[in-house]
């Protein structure tokens, strides 16, 4: 079963249809000549790509008509669509463009849908994965309160699955339940200290609670874990400018 994580990264401006437009740029760690790159967008919960785009000569891309919500953005190459970079983002109309850094060739490309070694060793239980899938479906339908009601008891039953904590944190943040959001983001960060996104989410929630020192620590953690994360850097600057 495929499940998605609602990673809190915003991108895009609003297009003529009212839906956000994802804009960004590819940056390469080495020279790439004649590569057949495409950018694909899919829902975090899985399924076929919703849209594709080819980068321009300046390596910029734009994808229109993307419905708000959690999206999986992949840079793929070749006829077999090997994934050379993959990121999840939360599209909600921010005007911050994406910068996607493509690693050196020496690093083997991954295959779409691969799962981390850690998660292979400790798979999410079926009932937890089902709760994530159901919550993501409700989220995409705009039924945020119902998504929260679906996920809260699942998190109580499976309190140490960081992906569930992360999803619930984003839902609580959307509902402006900032204390609950902060608790879930912080717990997700504790459970998965190598992931930047829980720290970013914690920074946003703690800033809303005016817990400035804690918010700054969370943003610093996110930047240290993922220096290229523009949302984390923008959050840190925002926090530092507030005191």
N, C-alpha and C positions, 0 to 999 in steps of 0.2 A: 504494500500500500504506500502510495506517495503522499507525503504531507508537506505543508509549506510553513515557513516562518515569516512573519510580517516584520521584516527588518526595517528599522526607522531611518530611511534615507529618502529625502525628497528631491525631486528633479522636475524640470519642465516649466513651461509657461502655458497659458490657456490658448487654445486655437480657436478658430472661427466657430467650431461646433460646440464649444464650451468645455470640451474634454482637454486634459493637459496634453502638451506636446513635449516629448522627451528630446532634449538637445544635449549633445556632448561631443567629446573629442577623444580619439585614441592616441595614446602616447606609447611609443615602443622603446624597450630597453636596448634594442639593437636595430640594425637596418633591415627593413623588409621590402624586398622588391618582387613585384609580380604576384603577390599573395592575393588570393581570392577571399577576402574577408567579408562577412556579413554580420549584422547585429540583429539578434532575435529578441523579441519580447514575449513572455508567456506569463500566465497567472502563477502565483507562488504555489497554489494547490495542485498544479500539474496541468497536463493537457498539451495540445499542439500549440506552436507559436501563434500568437495573435497578430503579429506584424513583423516585417523584416525591413531592413534598410541597408544600403551599401554606403560606406564612407566615401566622402568626396576626396579630391586630390590632396586637400589639406587635412585629411583624416577626421573631418567633422561629419556628424550624422544628425539626422532629425527624424523623429517618428511621430506622426500625427495620429489623432483619434484614439488615444490611449485612455481607457476608462480609469478613473481614480482607484487607488487601492494598492495592494501588495503585488509587485511584479518581479519576475526573474529576467534579468538582462544577460544575454550570452553573446560573446564574440566567438564566432565559429569560422573555420577555415577549411577549404578543400571540398571535394565532392561528397566526402563522408561526413561533413559538418562536425569535424573534431572541435571540441570546445577548448579554446586557448585562454579564455578568461570568463569568469562568471560572477555576477554579483546580484544581490537582491536589493530592491529599493521600494520605498513607499511613495507613490506618486500622488501628490496633492496640490500641484499648481505652484510650487515654489519656483522662483526664477533663477535658482542656482543651477548652472550647467554641470554636467558630469564630466569628469576626466577619468578615463579607464586606462590603466597602465597594463600593457601586454608584456608578459615576461619574456626573457631570452629564450631562444630556440632550445638551448640545452635542457630546459625544463620541459619534460614530456607533457603534451597536451592531455587534458582529461577527457573523458567521454561523458556526454550529457547524461544526467541522472545518477552519476556516481555518488557514493556515500562515504563519509570519512571512515578511517580505520577504527577510530574510537567508537563511532556509532555502530559499525559492524560487530564489534566485540560486545557492545552493550545496546542491543536494539531496543527501540521504544516498544513497550507492550502494545498489543493490538488495540485494546480499549482506549489507551492514551492517543495512539495515532488516529483512531476513528474520531475522537473528540476534537483533535486538531483539524482534521478534514472538515468536520461538520461546522466548526467555528469559522473556518476560513470561507466556507460556502455562504454562511450567514453574513459574514463581513462583506463579501463581494456583492451581496444583494442589498447592502445598506442597512441590514438588521443588526445594528451594533449591540443594542441591549440584549438581544437574543444570543448573539455570539458570546457575550460576557456570561450570560446565564448558563450557556453550554460549557464554557471552559472553567468557570470558578470551581465547581465540584470536582472536575477532573484534576485540577491543580491540587486541591486538598487531598485527593486520593494518591496522586503521583507528584509529591512536592519537590522531588529532586531531579526532574527532567527540565533542563534549562530552556529548551525550545518552547515548552509550554509556559514557563514563567515569562519568557520574552513576548510571546503572543498575547498573553493576558495583560502584560504591562502596556503594550501598545493599545489594546482595546480600552483599558482603564484610562489611559492618557486621552484617547479620543473622547471619552465620556466626561473628561475633566475631573476624574477621581484621582487627584494627583498623589495623595498619600498611598493609595493602593498601587498606583502605577510605580511609584518610587520603590516600594517594598518588593514588587515583582522584578523590576529591572535590577535592583541591587542583588537579589537572590540569584537571578540568572547570571550576573557578572561573577558572583562568588562561585557558582557551580561551573562556569566556563570562563575562567579568567583570561583565556587567549582570544576571546571574541570581543571585538570593539563595539559592536552594536548595542549590547546591553548597557555598556558604560555610557554611550551616547544617550540612550533613552533615559537612564538614571539622571544624567546631567540636565536634560530638559525638565523632567518631573521635579527634581530638587530645586531647580531655578524657579519654577512656578510656586513652590512652597517657601521661597525666599531663604532656603538653606544654602546660602551662597558658597561657603567654604566646602561643603560636601559636593555641591554641584561642580565646583572648580576641580576638585580631586577626580571626580568621575570623568570630566572632559579631558583632563590631563592623561588619565589612563587610556582613554579612547585614542587620543593623538599618539601616545607612545606605542600602542598596539598597531595602529594603522595610520602612519604619518600622511598618507595620500588621501585620507578621508576628509573631504572638504567640509562636510557637515560638522564633523567633530571640531575642526579648526575654527569654523565660523561660530560654533557654540562656545568654544573657549574664549574667543575674542569678545563675544557678547557678554559672557560672565565677567571677564576681567574689566570690561568697560563699565560694569554696573557698580563697582566699588573702588 
